[in-house]
Amino acid sequence: MPGADADIVIWDPTKKVTYGVEMSHQRTDYNLYEGWELTGYPEKVFLRGNLIVDGDQWLGKPGMGKYLHRNPGADVL
């Protein structure tokens, strides 16, 4: 639909990882999921047509996010 977000994730359902602080891209030194064994993980992430995750590499930049105001009870596109 014209004007709708078109973010895309390429997901590898067989990839196994041990998740934690070293894998997350947050500004904290802890993670609630530290040490969790996960099966399935994103390979590529596109934000409004821009590649921001490529394998283990984070390519995003501060300020790339965009706040989208939604009214309570708004339709989901």
ROSEZA-662430 format. One record per residue (C-alpha): residue number from 1; residue in three letters; y, x, z. Coordinates in Angstrom, 2 decimals. Example, Ala and Ser with C-alpha at 12.3 -4.5 7.8 and 13.67 -1.06 7.14 Angstrom:
BEGIN
fike:1 | vodren:Ala | Y:-4.50 | X:12.30 | Z:7.80
fike:2 | vodren:Ser | Y:-1.06 | X:13.67 | Z:7.14
***
This chain:
BEGIN
fike:1 | vodren:Met | Y:0.00 | X:0.00 | Z:0.00
fike:2 | vodren:Pro | Y:3.42 | X:1.48 | Z:-0.89
fike:3 | vodren:Gly | Y:5.15 | X:2.90 | Z:2.18
fike:4 | vodren:Ala | Y:2.00 | X:3.02 | Z:4.31
fike:5 | vodren:Asp | Y:0.77 | X:6.26 | Z:5.91
fike:6 | vodren:Ala | Y:-1.83 | X:8.16 | Z:3.91
fike:7 | vodren:Asp | Y:-3.18 | X:10.69 | Z:6.41
fike:8 | vodren:Ile | Y:-6.67 | X:11.94 | Z:5.52
fike:9 | vodren:Val | Y:-9.37 | X:13.74 | Z:7.52
fike:10 | vodren:Ile | Y:-12.32 | X:15.51 | Z:5.88
fike:11 | vodren:Trp | Y:-15.08 | X:15.28 | Z:8.51
fike:12 | vodren:Asp | Y:-18.24 | X:17.40 | Z:8.79
fike:13 | vodren:Pro | Y:-20.73 | X:15.17 | Z:10.66
fike:14 | vodren:Thr | Y:-23.20 | X:18.06 | Z:11.18
fike:15 | vodren:Lys | Y:-20.88 | X:20.77 | Z:12.54
fike:16 | vodren:Lys | Y:-21.67 | X:21.68 | Z:16.17
fike:17 | vodren:Val | Y:-18.97 | X:23.09 | Z:18.46
fike:18 | vodren:Thr | Y:-18.41 | X:23.75 | Z:22.14
fike:19 | vodren:Tyr | Y:-15.00 | X:22.20 | Z:22.73
fike:20 | vodren:Gly | Y:-12.35 | X:23.47 | Z:25.12
fike:21 | vodren:Val | Y:-8.96 | X:25.14 | Z:25.54
fike:22 | vodren:Glu | Y:-9.64 | X:27.78 | Z:22.88
fike:23 | vodren:Met | Y:-10.19 | X:25.10 | Z:20.22
fike:24 | vodren:Ser | Y:-7.48 | X:22.63 | Z:21.17
fike:25 | vodren:His | Y:-3.90 | X:23.02 | Z:19.95
fike:26 | vodren:Gln | Y:-2.09 | X:21.84 | Z:23.05
fike:27 | vodren:Arg | Y:0.42 | X:23.52 | Z:25.32
fike:28 | vodren:Thr | Y:-1.83 | X:23.34 | Z:28.38
fike:29 | vodren:Asp | Y:-4.27 | X:25.80 | Z:29.90
fike:30 | vodren:Tyr | Y:-6.89 | X:23.17 | Z:30.72
fike:31 | vodren:Asn | Y:-8.88 | X:20.54 | Z:28.87
fike:32 | vodren:Leu | Y:-10.74 | X:17.53 | Z:30.24
fike:33 | vodren:Tyr | Y:-13.49 | X:18.16 | Z:27.70
fike:34 | vodren:Glu | Y:-13.94 | X:21.89 | Z:28.41
fike:35 | vodren:Gly | Y:-17.49 | X:22.93 | Z:27.57
fike:36 | vodren:Trp | Y:-18.53 | X:19.68 | Z:25.91
fike:37 | vodren:Glu | Y:-21.06 | X:20.14 | Z:23.12
fike:38 | vodren:Leu | Y:-19.89 | X:18.11 | Z:20.11
fike:39 | vodren:Thr | Y:-21.60 | X:17.24 | Z:16.86
fike:40 | vodren:Gly | Y:-19.16 | X:16.39 | Z:14.09
fike:41 | vodren:Tyr | Y:-15.74 | X:17.98 | Z:13.67
fike:42 | vodren:Pro | Y:-12.82 | X:17.87 | Z:11.21
fike:43 | vodren:Glu | Y:-12.78 | X:20.44 | Z:8.40
fike:44 | vodren:Lys | Y:-9.43 | X:19.52 | Z:6.84
fike:45 | vodren:Val | Y:-6.59 | X:17.27 | Z:7.96
fike:46 | vodren:Phe | Y:-3.74 | X:16.11 | Z:5.72
fike:47 | vodren:Leu | Y:-0.54 | X:14.67 | Z:7.20
fike:48 | vodren:Arg | Y:1.53 | X:12.76 | Z:4.64
fike:49 | vodren:Gly | Y:-0.02 | X:14.90 | Z:1.90
fike:50 | vodren:Asn | Y:0.44 | X:18.25 | Z:3.71
fike:51 | vodren:Leu | Y:-2.62 | X:20.26 | Z:4.78
fike:52 | vodren:Ile | Y:-2.20 | X:20.85 | Z:8.54
fike:53 | vodren:Val | Y:-5.77 | X:21.84 | Z:9.53
fike:54 | vodren:Asp | Y:-7.98 | X:24.03 | Z:7.35
fike:55 | vodren:Gly | Y:-11.26 | X:24.84 | Z:9.10
fike:56 | vodren:Asp | Y:-10.33 | X:26.56 | Z:12.35
fike:57 | vodren:Gln | Y:-6.78 | X:27.30 | Z:11.20
fike:58 | vodren:Trp | Y:-3.84 | X:25.15 | Z:12.40
fike:59 | vodren:Leu | Y:-1.11 | X:25.01 | Z:9.74
fike:60 | vodren:Gly | Y:1.10 | X:22.35 | Z:11.32
fike:61 | vodren:Lys | Y:4.66 | X:23.06 | Z:12.40
fike:62 | vodren:Pro | Y:6.71 | X:21.68 | Z:15.30
fike:63 | vodren:Gly | Y:8.60 | X:18.57 | Z:14.27
fike:64 | vodren:Met | Y:6.15 | X:17.46 | Z:11.56
fike:65 | vodren:Gly | Y:5.26 | X:14.33 | Z:13.50
fike:66 | vodren:Lys | Y:7.05 | X:11.09 | Z:12.77
fike:67 | vodren:Tyr | Y:7.49 | X:8.28 | Z:15.26
fike:68 | vodren:Leu | Y:6.50 | X:4.95 | Z:13.75
fike:69 | vodren:His | Y:7.95 | X:2.03 | Z:15.68
fike:70 | vodren:Arg | Y:5.56 | X:-0.89 | Z:15.94
fike:71 | vodren:Asn | Y:6.31 | X:-4.29 | Z:17.42
fike:72 | vodren:Pro | Y:3.82 | X:-5.68 | Z:19.94
fike:73 | vodren:Gly | Y:1.19 | X:-7.68 | Z:18.07
fike:74 | vodren:Ala | Y:2.18 | X:-6.22 | Z:14.68
fike:75 | vodren:Asp | Y:-0.34 | X:-6.41 | Z:11.84
fike:76 | vodren:Val | Y:-2.49 | X:-3.32 | Z:11.29
fike:77 | vodren:Leu | Y:-2.18 | X:-2.02 | Z:7.73
***
